[in-house]
Amino acid sequence: MSENSFNGTDRHSWRAPAGFSAVFRAVLGIFAFACGVILLYRLAVLPPPVWLLGATLPVLLWFFPIRQRLPKSFWFITIGFASGMAWAGFWAHERLDQKLPADLEGQNVQVSGYVCNLPVAGSFASIRFSFCVTRWYGNSLTSKADNTLPEKLRLAWYGQPEGDLPGHRLRLEVVLKRPHGTLNPEGFRYEDWLFRKGYRATGSVRSAIADTSVFCALACQYHRMHARLARWVDKQFAGARHHPLIASLLIGNRGHLSAEHWDVFKATGTIHLVAISGLHLGLVALGAGVIARRLLLAVSSYRMSERSVRLAVFLVVLLCCLLYALAAGFTVPTRRALIMVAVGSWFVLKAWQMPIWHSLAIALGLVLLLDPFAPLDQGFWLSFGAVSVLIFVFAGRLRGTGWLAGLVLAQGTVFAGLWPILELAGQGQPVAGLLANLFAIPWVSLVVMPALIVGGLLVALFPVLSVAIVPLLDAVLGCLWSFLVWVAEISWPGLDGNAAEIVGFAVLTLLIATVPIRTFRIAGVALVLVWAAAASFPGAAENPRTVQPEVRVWDVGQGLSVLLRAGKEVVLYDSGPEVKGVFSSAESVLLPNLRALGVKRIDTLVISHADSDHSGGIDLLLAEFDVGRIVTGEPAVIRARLAPGSQVNILGCAGDETLGGEVLLSYWKAAGDFEGNDASCVLTAWQEGSGVEWILPGDISTPIEARYLKHAGSRLPENKPRKRVIVAPHHGSKTSSSEAWVSGLSPDLVIYTAGYRHRYGHPHKDVTGRYQRAGAEARNTACSGALIMALTADALEIQEARDSAPFWINGPGLARDQCKIP
């Protein structure tokens, strides 16, 4: 058997060894196991434990004569799939069983435990960290024997500008709430992230003291040592100009990276460089393997057999990778990469003669066995997707490629192959990443990582050398950073395609790289270039046509944003909250959801008033979409907030128009010198055919409500809609929704746009009581998520995002299940 056949480079000369069919069936079962784990997270309802136990039935049937009637491959697939479902379901139940009692939400609670990640500086002079609880205080809690209280908390301690905790083992007074985040059809879901990381409650710290009585087991000791290592790195390399990059690449501490760093990484598609993953551990494995093998052959070649040398090299590689993974925080991507490196090294050690796809399937099964929550991590799909693309492109080549051609081929195919995955995740594929990674990956691989690892070890052994090593590290990282900044500043064309076009582009690119037919490759490259040119050419900003008018109330937390669509026209009422440098609902909610709907033009952007919970991220919307005009109750304030050079028309709130020729829009603002809430632009939308009316009043207070009622009554005294929908003024504040407003409008449906357990306490119980007495059906975005209201010939159909939410968001006993309108 040739070396090429072992490496999978000569598929024509490979022959199945004895027992291969058994190995193939085992690999098939492992792959089925992985499919079972993955499928569980596509379910809206988690099967009860008794059903999961029923998944063991195929295992039991294996011992009965019936197994002789079906092929062995069938049993491997069935047993593997059922085992995967049961395995993932068991761990999902175990995690969901940890619940914060409803009566503890918002209450002061004392807990003891240890800090189980590296604390990072947050907004509003806060420090954010993970806390592993070892003890809950209080008679009702300490008496619990079922261990259903959360074991891991995500906490923020405000008023700590220095970012220091009083110790590693702590006793805290905290105020907690159940995991909760905004829920929309697309975009980042905080609740997904919390469930994936194992946080079963979030909250803020009121006080903290050191608690040496906490028993520090192995996990606690590891986190303490990692924190000490992070402090050592900060101390030794504090004077480095690129200290944030050193800390991130050396030990996985990304807490020092600034917003500028993240902007450059996102613009150039190089975030993977600062996430310790397969690239970094692969480099450590390669370097350790080469050095160990050369040393062993040089020193002990006459004493050790080739098998012993290979075994020693494998152990050295595994030990070095494990030490680096531990130093990097032993995060989820690091553990996943460690498993993949271990599997690959084991196959090299054993020189197993089997297709490389089998080793990938085994690595996939091991990753999901040790981490059954991995499918919820985007990095899981990207890492296995990238490896699959590289195997597909390079494993079957009959002849090698030069290093430069190989680098270009790898970067191009990975760029194309991962694009559909990124599109499904609601992210784009920056064209800048093609050039950025072409230089950054080899530079990090061949220069930066060796310099960091060797430099870090030398500084640890000989601290006096830091004077020489720090400038060297700054030099190599400076080259990388300067290049990335230069690439990010280039005006790159954007590739805009639908799902079918993106998948077609990916498939065609992979075929061009693997099909050795010159004519096909030339035609394929020409087709790819023509499509890329057409996709990057800025065509007419035209929206897809909607069959029926619809209104979408986005879930943006404590804020407001509503989308109105009819025909090809779009009106966006308010853009939700924003905290500069911290959070923007325009970026996290509006952009991914509008892109998913195919929206390219916002005909009218209505900003009711200038408060930050209604006007966040306007510049981002103007940069992303063709905006026809802005209508607002505070034109001067909004104009002053826009970026210099903005050419969009800003108009005052007045007048009538039609949306898509189907919906009548009326803009109204109280006459007088009002500012803030009472300057809100009230938008009324009326669809005559269905008799449905929507009223979007912004944050007007009781006196302005009276003026609006007088205005509405004088304009349309005889038009009583068959169904009236109101977004409650000021999120249901007690300063709005007066008795006269509620009784005068007599709404059929009222929608509260409030944050879950927000400190303002919206909606107020007096307000909800008024609407309830008026017979109005109520919805709250904090409970329902985004609301989609579509007009049909006969009725108004309402869909809630929670109806299609996964089981870890919408299951019994969770935040949304307990969410009630007071």
C-alpha positions in Angstrom: 0.0 0.0 0.0 1.5 3.3 -1.0 1.8 6.4 1.2 -0.5 8.2 -1.3 -3.2 5.7 -0.8 -3.1 6.1 2.9 -3.4 9.8 2.6 -6.4 9.4 0.4 -4.6 11.0 -2.6 -5.0 8.0 -5.0 -8.6 6.9 -4.8 -8.2 4.6 -7.8 -5.5 2.4 -6.3 -7.2 2.0 -2.9 -8.6 -1.4 -2.1 -10.9 -2.3 0.8 -8.9 -4.4 3.4 -10.4 -7.3 5.2 -13.0 -6.4 7.6 -13.7 -3.1 5.8 -17.4 -3.7 5.6 -17.6 -4.0 9.4 -15.7 -0.7 9.8 -17.9 0.9 7.2 -21.1 -0.1 9.0 -19.6 1.2 12.3 -18.8 4.5 10.7 -22.3 4.6 9.2 -23.7 4.1 12.7 -21.5 6.9 14.1 -22.7 9.2 11.4 -26.4 8.2 12.2 -25.7 9.0 15.8 -24.5 12.5 14.8 -27.7 13.0 12.7 -29.8 12.0 15.7 -28.2 14.5 18.0 -28.5 17.3 15.3 -32.2 16.5 14.6 -33.2 16.9 18.2 -32.5 20.6 18.0 -34.9 21.0 15.1 -37.8 20.0 17.2 -40.3 22.5 18.7 -41.1 20.2 21.6 -38.6 18.2 23.5 -39.8 14.5 23.7 -40.4 13.4 27.3 -37.9 11.1 28.9 -40.2 8.1 28.6 -40.3 8.6 24.8 -36.5 8.9 24.7 -36.3 5.6 26.6 -38.4 4.2 23.8 -35.5 5.0 21.5 -33.7 2.0 23.0 -36.2 -0.3 21.3 -34.0 -0.9 18.2 -31.2 -1.9 20.6 -33.4 -4.5 22.2 -34.7 -5.8 18.9 -31.1 -6.5 17.9 -31.1 -9.5 20.3 -34.3 -11.1 18.7 -34.5 -13.2 15.6 -36.0 -10.3 13.7 -32.6 -8.8 13.2 -31.7 -11.6 10.8 -34.4 -10.4 8.4 -32.9 -6.9 7.8 -29.5 -5.9 6.6 -26.9 -5.1 9.3 -26.4 -1.6 7.9 -30.1 -0.9 8.7 -29.5 -1.8 12.3 -26.4 0.2 12.6 -28.1 3.3 11.2 -31.3 2.8 13.3 -29.5 2.1 16.5 -27.0 5.0 15.9 -29.8 7.5 15.1 -32.0 6.4 18.1 -29.0 6.6 20.4 -28.1 10.1 19.2 -31.6 11.3 19.8 -31.7 9.8 23.2 -28.3 11.0 24.2 -29.0 14.6 23.2 -32.4 14.5 24.7 -31.1 13.2 28.1 -28.7 16.2 28.3 -31.3 18.7 27.2 -33.6 17.5 29.9 -30.9 17.7 32.4 -30.1 21.3 31.5 -33.7 22.4 31.3 -34.5 20.8 34.7 -32.4 23.5 36.2 -34.9 26.4 36.7 -34.9 29.6 38.7 -38.2 29.5 40.7 -40.6 32.2 39.5 -41.0 33.7 42.9 -37.2 34.4 43.0 -37.1 36.5 39.9 -36.3 40.1 40.9 -35.6 39.2 44.5 -32.3 39.5 46.4 -30.7 36.1 46.7 -27.4 35.0 48.2 -25.2 32.4 46.5 -21.7 31.0 47.0 -19.4 29.6 44.3 -16.5 30.4 42.1 -15.8 32.5 38.9 -15.8 30.1 36.0 -14.5 32.3 33.1 -12.3 35.3 32.6 -14.2 38.4 33.7 -14.5 41.1 31.1 -15.3 44.8 31.2 -18.8 45.7 30.2 -20.9 48.7 29.5 -21.9 51.3 32.2 -18.7 50.7 34.2 -19.6 47.0 34.8 -17.7 43.7 34.9 -19.4 40.6 33.4 -18.5 37.0 34.3 -19.8 33.5 34.7 -20.5 32.1 38.2 -20.7 28.5 39.1 -22.9 28.1 42.1 -22.0 25.6 44.9 -24.6 26.8 47.4 -27.8 28.7 47.6 -28.8 30.4 50.8 -32.3 30.6 52.3 -34.4 28.0 54.1 -36.6 27.3 51.1 -33.6 26.8 48.9 -31.2 24.9 51.1 -33.9 22.4 51.8 -34.3 21.5 48.1 -33.1 18.0 47.5 -33.8 17.7 43.8 -30.9 19.9 42.7 -33.0 21.8 40.2 -31.6 25.3 41.0 -29.3 26.8 38.3 -25.7 25.7 38.6 -24.3 28.4 36.3 -25.2 32.1 36.2 -24.4 34.9 33.8 -23.8 38.0 36.0 -23.0 41.7 35.6 -21.6 43.9 38.4 -22.2 47.5 37.8 -20.2 50.4 39.2 -16.9 48.5 38.9 -14.8 50.7 36.5 -11.6 48.9 37.5 -13.1 45.5 36.7 -11.7 43.8 39.8 -13.5 41.0 41.8 -12.6 40.5 45.5 -11.5 36.9 44.8 -12.0 33.7 42.9 -14.3 32.1 45.4 -17.1 34.4 46.3 -20.4 34.9 48.2 -22.7 37.1 46.2 -25.9 39.0 46.7 -27.6 38.9 43.3 -30.9 39.8 41.6 -31.8 37.1 39.0 -34.2 36.4 36.2 -34.8 33.5 33.9 -33.0 33.3 30.6 -34.7 35.7 28.1 -33.9 37.6 25.0 -35.6 39.1 22.0 -37.3 36.6 19.7 -37.6 37.3 16.0 -37.7 35.1 12.9 -34.1 36.0 12.1 -31.1 37.5 13.9 -29.1 36.7 17.0 -31.0 35.0 19.8 -29.6 35.6 23.2 -31.6 32.7 24.6 -30.0 30.3 22.2 -26.6 31.5 23.4 -27.5 31.2 27.0 -28.8 27.6 26.6 -25.8 26.6 24.6 -23.4 27.9 27.3 -25.4 26.4 30.1 -26.6 29.6 31.8 -29.9 28.9 33.5 -30.3 32.4 35.0 -28.9 35.9 34.4 -28.8 38.9 36.7 -26.8 41.6 38.4 -24.6 41.6 41.5 -25.5 43.8 44.5 -22.5 42.9 46.7 -19.6 40.5 46.7 -17.2 39.2 49.3 -14.5 36.5 49.3 -15.6 33.2 50.5 -12.8 30.8 51.3 -15.3 28.2 52.6 -16.2 27.2 49.1 -14.8 23.8 48.3 -12.5 24.2 45.2 -12.7 21.0 43.2 -10.8 20.3 40.0 -12.9 22.6 37.7 -12.6 25.4 40.3 -8.8 24.9 40.5 -8.5 25.0 36.7 -10.4 28.3 36.4 -8.3 29.8 39.2 -5.1 28.8 37.4 -6.4 30.2 34.1 -7.3 33.5 35.7 -3.7 33.6 37.2 -2.3 32.9 33.7 -4.4 35.7 32.3 -3.2 38.2 34.9 0.4 37.1 34.2 0.0 37.7 30.4 -1.6 41.1 31.1 1.4 42.0 33.4 4.1 40.8 31.1 2.7 42.2 27.9 0.9 45.2 29.2 3.4 47.5 27.4 2.8 45.9 24.0 1.0 48.0 21.5 -0.9 44.9 20.4 -1.5 43.5 23.8 -5.2 42.7 23.0 -4.1 40.5 20.1 -1.4 38.8 22.2 -3.8 38.0 24.9 -6.4 36.7 22.5 -4.1 34.5 20.4 -2.0 33.3 23.3 -4.6 32.3 25.9 -7.9 33.0 24.3 -8.6 36.1 26.4 -10.7 38.3 24.0 -11.9 40.6 26.7 -9.3 43.3 25.8 -10.4 43.5 22.1 -12.0 46.9 21.4 -15.0 47.7 19.1 -12.5 48.8 16.5 -10.9 45.3 16.5 -14.2 43.6 16.1 -15.2 45.9 13.2 -12.0 45.2 11.3 -12.3 41.4 11.9 -16.0 41.4 10.8 -15.2 43.5 7.7 -12.4 41.2 6.6 -13.9 37.9 7.6 -11.1 37.1 10.0 -12.9 36.6 13.3 -11.7 33.0 13.2 -8.1 34.2 13.8 -8.9 35.3 17.3 -11.1 32.3 18.2 -8.7 29.5 19.4 -9.9 26.6 17.1 -8.7 24.1 14.6 -6.2 26.4 12.9 -4.3 27.2 16.1 -4.3 23.6 17.5 -3.4 22.2 14.1 -0.4 24.5 14.1 0.6 23.4 17.6 0.1 19.7 16.6 2.2 20.1 13.4 5.0 22.0 15.2 5.1 19.6 18.2 5.0 16.6 15.9 7.8 17.7 13.6 10.1 18.7 16.5 9.3 15.6 18.6 9.9 13.2 15.7 13.2 14.8 14.7 14.5 14.8 18.2 13.5 11.2 18.8 15.0 10.0 15.6 18.2 11.9 16.3 18.6 10.8 19.9 17.1 7.3 20.1 16.8 5.9 16.6 19.0 3.0 17.5 17.0 2.2 20.6 13.4 2.8 19.5 11.3 1.1 16.8 9.4 3.1 14.2 6.2 2.1 16.0 7.5 3.4 19.4 8.6 6.7 17.8 5.2 7.2 16.2 3.5 6.5 19.6 5.8 8.9 21.4 5.2 11.6 18.8 1.4 11.0 19.1 1.6 11.4 22.9 3.7 14.5 22.6 1.3 16.1 20.1 -1.7 15.2 22.3 0.0 16.6 25.4 1.1 19.9 23.7 -2.4 20.4 22.2 -4.0 19.7 25.5 -1.8 22.2 27.3 -2.4 24.8 24.7 -6.2 24.2 24.9 -6.1 24.5 28.7 -4.1 27.7 28.4 -6.6 29.0 25.9 -9.5 28.6 28.4 -10.7 25.1 27.2 -13.6 26.8 25.5 -16.1 24.9 23.3 -14.3 25.6 20.0 -11.0 24.6 21.6 -12.4 21.3 22.9 -13.9 20.6 19.5 -10.6 21.3 17.8 -8.8 19.2 20.3 -11.0 16.2 19.5 -10.5 16.6 15.8 -6.7 16.9 16.2 -6.7 13.8 18.4 -8.7 11.7 15.9 -6.5 12.8 13.0 -3.3 12.1 15.0 -4.6 8.7 16.0 -5.3 7.7 12.5 -1.8 8.8 11.4 -0.3 6.8 14.4 -2.2 3.6 13.5 -1.7 4.2 9.7 -5.3 2.9 9.2 -6.0 2.4 5.5 -9.4 3.9 5.2 -11.0 6.9 3.5 -10.4 10.2 5.2 -14.1 10.8 5.3 -14.3 8.0 7.8 -12.0 9.8 10.2 -14.1 13.0 9.8 -17.3 11.0 10.6 -15.6 9.6 13.7 -14.5 13.0 14.8 -18.0 14.3 14.3 -19.5 11.5 16.4 -16.9 12.0 19.2 -17.5 15.8 19.3 -21.3 15.3 19.6 -20.8 12.5 22.2 -18.7 14.7 24.4 -20.6 17.9 23.6 -24.2 17.1 22.6 -25.1 20.8 22.5 -22.5 21.5 19.8 -25.1 21.8 16.9 -26.3 25.1 18.6 -22.9 26.6 18.0 -22.3 28.3 14.6 -18.6 27.5 14.9 -19.5 23.7 14.8 -21.0 24.0 11.4 -18.3 26.3 10.1 -15.4 24.1 11.3 -16.8 20.9 10.0 -17.9 22.6 6.8 -14.5 24.0 6.2 -12.8 20.7 6.8 -15.3 18.9 4.5 -14.7 21.4 1.8 -10.9 21.0 2.0 -11.2 17.2 2.0 -13.5 17.3 -1.0 -11.1 19.5 -2.9 -7.8 18.0 -2.0 -8.3 14.4 -1.0 -9.0 13.0 -4.5 -6.4 15.0 -6.5 -4.1 12.8 -8.5 -1.3 15.3 -8.4 -0.3 17.9 -5.9 -0.4 21.7 -6.2 2.2 24.2 -5.3 1.9 26.0 -2.0 0.7 29.3 -3.5 -1.8 27.6 -5.8 -2.9 25.4 -3.0 -3.4 28.4 -0.7 -5.5 30.2 -3.3 -7.5 27.1 -4.1 -8.2 26.4 -0.4 -9.2 30.0 0.4 -11.4 30.3 -2.7 -13.3 27.0 -2.1 -13.7 27.6 1.6 -15.0 31.1 0.8 -17.6 29.6 -1.6 -18.4 26.5 0.4 -19.1 28.3 3.7 -21.2 31.0 2.2 -24.5 29.0 2.3 -23.8 28.2 6.0 -23.2 31.9 6.8 -26.3 32.9 4.9 -28.4 30.4 6.9 -27.0 32.0 10.0 -28.1 35.4 8.8 -24.6 36.6 8.1 -23.0 37.8 4.9 -19.7 36.6 3.3 -17.5 39.7 3.0 -15.6 39.7 -0.3 -12.7 41.3 1.6 -12.2 38.0 3.3 -10.7 36.5 0.1 -7.7 38.9 0.1 -7.5 39.2 3.9 -7.3 35.5 4.6 -4.9 34.9 1.7 -2.3 36.8 3.6 -3.5 36.5 7.2 -3.8 32.7 7.5 -0.2 31.9 6.3 1.2 34.9 8.3 -0.5 33.7 11.5 0.4 30.1 10.8 4.1 30.6 9.9 5.1 33.7 11.8 2.6 35.0 14.4 1.8 31.7 16.3 5.4 30.4 16.4 6.6 33.8 17.6 3.8 34.0 20.3 4.3 30.5 21.6 8.1 30.6 21.7 8.1 34.2 22.9 5.7 33.4 25.7 7.7 30.4 26.8 10.9 32.5 26.8 9.4 35.3 28.9 8.1 32.7 31.3 11.5 31.1 31.7 13.6 34.3 31.5 11.4 37.4 32.3 14.3 39.7 31.5 13.9 38.8 27.8 10.5 40.6 27.6 12.3 43.8 26.7 13.4 42.2 23.4 10.4 39.9 22.8 7.6 42.4 23.2 8.9 44.7 20.3 9.3 41.5 18.2 5.7 40.5 18.8 4.5 44.0 18.2 6.3 43.9 14.9 4.8 40.7 13.6 1.3 41.5 14.9 1.7 45.1 13.5 2.2 43.7 10.0 -1.0 41.6 10.4 -3.1 44.4 11.8 -1.9 47.1 9.4 -2.8 44.8 6.5 -6.3 44.0 7.9 -7.0 47.6 8.5 -5.9 48.4 4.9 -8.2 45.7 3.5 -11.1 46.8 5.7 -10.8 50.4 4.4 -11.1 49.3 0.7 -14.5 49.8 -0.8 -15.4 46.3 -1.7 -18.4 45.4 -3.9 -21.0 43.4 -2.1 -22.3 40.1 -3.6 -26.0 40.1 -3.4 -27.8 36.9 -4.3 -30.7 34.8 -3.3 -30.4 31.4 -1.6 -30.5 29.4 -4.9 -27.8 31.6 -6.4 -25.5 31.3 -3.4 -25.9 27.5 -3.3 -25.3 27.3 -7.0 -22.2 29.5 -6.7 -20.8 27.3 -4.0 -21.5 24.0 -5.9 -20.1 25.4 -9.1 -16.9 26.6 -7.4 -16.3 23.2 -5.8 -16.9 21.5 -9.2 -14.4 23.8 -10.9 -11.8 22.9 -8.3 -12.3 19.1 -8.6 -13.5 18.3 -12.1 -10.3 17.9 -14.2 -11.9 19.0 -17.5 -10.3 22.1 -19.0 -13.3 23.1 -21.0 -15.6 22.8 -18.0 -13.3 24.8 -15.8 -13.0 27.6 -18.3 -16.8 27.8 -18.8 -17.4 27.5 -15.0 -14.9 30.3 -14.2 -16.5 32.5 -16.8 -20.0 31.8 -15.4 -18.8 32.5 -11.9 -17.2 35.8 -12.9 -20.3 36.9 -14.8 -22.5 36.1 -11.9 -20.2 37.9 -9.4 -20.1 41.0 -11.6 -23.9 41.0 -11.9 -24.4 40.4 -8.2 -22.0 43.2 -7.3 -23.5 45.7 -9.7 -25.9 48.0 -7.8 -29.2 47.4 -9.5 -32.6 49.1 -8.8 -33.5 49.0 -5.2 -36.8 47.1 -5.6 -38.6 45.2 -2.9 -40.5 41.9 -3.6 -44.2 42.3 -3.9 -46.4 41.1 -1.0 -49.6 39.3 -1.8 -51.5 40.9 1.1 -50.6 43.9 3.3 -48.9 43.0 6.5 -47.7 44.6 9.7 -44.8 43.2 11.7 -44.1 44.4 15.2 -40.5 43.4 15.9 -39.3 42.2 19.3 -36.6 44.8 20.2 -37.0 44.6 24.0 -37.7 47.9 25.7 -38.3 49.9 22.5 -40.4 50.0 19.4 -40.0 49.1 15.7 -42.9 48.2 13.3 -42.7 47.3 9.6 -45.7 48.0 7.3 -45.6 46.4 3.8 -48.1 46.6 0.9 -47.3 45.9 -2.7 -43.6 46.7 -3.2 -43.6 49.6 -0.7 -42.2 49.5 2.8 -42.6 51.8 5.8 -40.6 51.3 8.9 -41.9 52.9 12.1 -39.1 53.5 14.6 -35.8 51.7 14.6 -35.7 50.4 18.2 -33.2 51.0 21.0 -29.4 51.6 20.8 -26.6 52.0 23.2 -23.6 53.3 21.4 -20.8 50.7 21.4 -22.9 48.2 23.3 -26.1 47.2 21.5 -28.2 48.2 18.5 -31.5 46.6 17.6 -31.0 47.9 14.1 -28.0 45.7 13.7 -29.1 42.6 15.6 -32.8 42.6 14.7 -33.8 44.9 11.8 -31.0 44.2 9.4 -31.1 40.4 9.4 -34.9 40.3 9.3 -35.3 42.9 6.5 -32.6 41.1 4.5 -34.5 37.8 5.0 -37.7 39.5 3.6 -35.7 40.7 0.6 -36.2 44.4 1.5 -33.8 46.7 -0.4 -35.6 50.0 -0.1 -37.4 51.7 2.8 -39.8 54.1 1.2 -40.5 56.0 4.4 -38.6 55.7 7.7 -40.8 57.1 10.5 -38.9 58.1 13.6 -41.7 59.0 16.1 -39.3 61.0 18.3 -35.7 61.2 19.1 -35.5 59.1 22.3 -32.9 56.4 22.0 -35.3 53.5 22.4 -37.1 54.6 19.2 -34.3 56.1 17.0 -31.4 53.7 17.4 -29.1 52.9 14.4 -30.5 55.3 11.8 -27.2 55.7 10.1 -26.8 51.9 9.9 -30.2 51.7 8.1 -29.3 54.6 5.7 -26.0 52.8 4.9 -27.7 49.4 4.3 -30.9 50.4 2.5 -32.1 53.0 0.0 -34.3 55.2 2.2 -36.7 57.5 0.4 -37.3 59.9 3.3 -37.5 60.3 7.0 -40.7 61.5 8.7 -40.4 62.5 12.3 -41.9 64.5 15.1 -38.5 66.1 15.9 -36.8 66.9 12.5 -34.1 69.2 13.9 -32.9 66.7 16.5 -32.9 63.8 14.0 -31.0 65.8 11.4 -28.3 66.7 14.0 -27.8 63.0 14.8 -27.2 61.8 11.3 -23.7 61.3 10.0 -22.2 64.3 8.1 -23.0 64.4 4.5 -26.3 62.5 4.7 -28.6 63.5 1.9 -31.9 61.9 3.0 -34.9 64.2 3.1 -36.3 64.8 6.6 -39.9 65.9 6.8 -42.2 66.9 9.6 -45.1 64.7 10.7 -48.1 65.7 8.7 -50.2 64.6 5.7 -51.7 61.5 4.1 -50.5 59.0 1.6 -51.2 55.4 0.4 -48.9 52.4 0.9 -48.8 50.2 -2.1 -52.1 51.6 -3.3 -53.9 49.5 -0.7 -53.3 51.0 2.8 -54.1 54.7 3.7 -51.5 56.2 6.0 -52.1 59.3 8.0 -49.4 61.2 9.9 -50.3 63.4 12.9 -48.4 65.4 15.6 -49.8 67.6 18.3 -49.6 71.3 17.3 -47.3 73.3 19.6 -43.7 73.4 20.8 -43.5 69.9 22.1 -40.3 67.8 22.5 -39.5 64.3 23.6 -42.4 61.9 24.1 -45.1 64.4 23.4 -43.5 65.2 20.1 -44.2 61.7 18.9 -45.4 61.3 15.3 -48.7 59.2 15.4 -49.1 57.0 12.4 -52.6 55.6 11.5 -52.8 52.9 8.9 -56.2 52.0 7.4 -57.0 49.2 5.0 -60.5 49.9 3.8 -61.1 46.5 2.1 -60.7 44.6 5.3 -61.8 47.3 7.7 -58.6 47.0 9.8 -57.0 50.0 11.4 -53.6 50.2 13.2 -52.6 53.1 15.4 -48.9 53.6 16.2 -48.8 56.4 18.8 -45.1 56.4 19.8 -44.7 57.7 23.4 -47.5 60.3 23.7 -48.9 61.0 27.1 -52.4 61.5 28.4 -52.8 65.2 27.3 -51.6 64.4 23.8 -53.9 61.4 23.6 -56.9 63.8 24.2 -55.8 66.0 21.3 -55.4 62.9 19.0 -58.9 61.7 19.9 -60.3 65.1 19.0 -58.4 65.1 15.7 -59.4 61.5 14.8 -63.1 62.1 15.7 -63.3 65.2 13.5 -61.7 63.5 10.5 -63.4 60.2 10.4 -66.5 60.3 12.5 -68.4 57.7 10.6 -65.6 55.2 9.8 -65.6 52.7 12.6 -63.2 49.9 11.6 -64.2 46.3 11.9 -60.9 45.6 13.8 -58.7 48.2 15.5 -55.2 47.4 16.6 -53.3 49.7 18.9 -49.6 49.7 19.9 -49.9 50.9 23.5 -48.5 54.4 23.9 -45.2 54.6 25.8 -45.0 50.7 26.1 -47.9 50.7 28.5 -46.7 53.4 30.9 -49.1 54.6 33.6 -48.6 58.2 32.1 -50.4 57.0 28.9 -53.5 55.0 27.8 -56.0 57.1 29.8 -59.5 55.9 30.4 -60.7 58.3 27.7 -58.1 57.0 25.2 -59.0 53.3 25.8 -62.8 53.8 25.8 -62.7 56.3 22.9 -60.8 54.0 20.6 -62.2 50.7 22.0 -59.4 48.6 20.4 -59.9 44.9 19.6 -56.2 44.2 20.1 -53.5 46.1 22.1 -49.8 45.3 21.7 -47.3 46.2 24.4 -43.7 46.5 23.3 -41.8 46.2 26.6 -38.7 44.5 27.9 -39.0 41.3 30.0 -39.0 42.3 33.7 -37.7 45.7 32.8 -36.9 48.1 35.6 -39.6 50.5 34.5 -42.2 47.8 35.0 -44.1 48.2 31.7 -46.9 47.6 31.1 -48.4 49.1 34.2 -51.2 47.0 35.8 -53.6 50.0 35.7 -53.1 50.3 32.0 -53.6 46.6 31.3 -56.7 46.7 33.4 -58.2 49.5 31.3 -57.7 47.6 28.1 -59.0 44.4 29.6 -62.2 46.0 30.8 -62.6 47.4 27.3 -62.5 43.9 25.9 -59.2 44.2 24.1 -57.2 41.2 23.4 -53.6 41.7 24.6 -50.1 40.8 23.3 -46.7 41.6 24.7 -43.6 41.2 22.6 -41.7 40.2 25.8 -44.0 37.1 25.9 -44.9 36.6 22.2 -41.8 37.7 20.5 -42.3 39.4 17.1 -45.9 39.6 15.9 -46.8 39.2 12.2 -50.3 40.5 11.2 -51.3 39.7 7.7 -54.6 40.7 6.0 -56.6 38.1 4.2 -60.0 38.6 2.5 -61.9 37.7 5.6 -59.8 38.3 8.7 -56.6 39.5 10.3 -54.2 36.6 10.9 -51.8 37.0 13.8 -48.6 34.9 14.1 -46.4 35.0 17.2 -42.6 34.2 16.9 -43.0 32.0 20.0 -45.3 29.6 18.1 -42.3 28.4 16.1 -39.6 28.8 18.9 -37.5 25.8 19.8 -38.1 23.8 23.0 -35.4 25.5 25.0 -37.1 28.9 24.6 -40.8 27.9 24.6 -40.9 24.9 26.9 -42.9 24.6 30.1 -41.5 26.4 33.1 -39.3 28.7 31.0 -39.4 32.5 30.9 -41.9 32.8 28.1 -44.1 30.1 29.4 -44.4 32.0 32.7 -44.6 35.4 31.0 -48.0 37.1 31.8 -49.5 40.5 31.2 -50.4 41.9 34.6 
